[in-house]
Amino acid sequence: MKAASTPPVAPGMQVLCLLIALSVMAGGTAYPALLLTSDGKVDHGLATAIFWAMSAGFVSGVGFIPETLIWRWIFSCRACLATLMLAILLKFFL
């Protein structure tokens, strides 16, 4: 019997970024009040950071690499992690 040589994930996939994107998507769907300020208005800075993290997570998570350098940076795994940290900073410390 031949051993399976198929890798568990596709080459180029960033599992951590994909999990972040899925978590942000599920969290925003289940608890949309997360994006509100204390007076009930939408926090646009937080929403921008969260949605950038989610978008970058999905793009880099599935292994897509944009051709243009600026888009490659905007949708990289580093950008996903940085904007997630920015969102946490905006929500809990500012």
KANOR-V65362 format. One record per pair of residues at least 6 apart in sequence whose ideal C-beta (glycine too) atoms are under 6 Angstrom apart, sorted by the first residue. I is the first residue (numbers start at 1). J is the second residue. D is the distance in whole Angstrom. If there is no record, write none. Layout:
i: [I,I]
j: [J,J]
d: [D,D]
This chain:
i: [10,12,13,14,14,14,17,17,17,17,17,18,20,20,20,21,21,21,21,24,24,25,35,35,35,35,37,45,46,46,46,49,49,49,50,52,53,53,53,56,56,56,57,59,60,60,60,66]
j: [63,63,63,60,61,77,57,60,61,77,80,61,57,80,84,54,57,58,61,50,54,54,42,43,46,47,43,90,87,90,91,83,86,87,87,83,80,83,84,75,79,80,80,75,75,76,77,72]
d: [6,3,4,5,5,5,4,5,4,5,5,3,4,6,6,5,3,4,5,6,4,6,6,6,6,5,5,6,6,5,6,5,5,4,5,4,5,4,4,5,5,4,4,4,6,6,5,5]
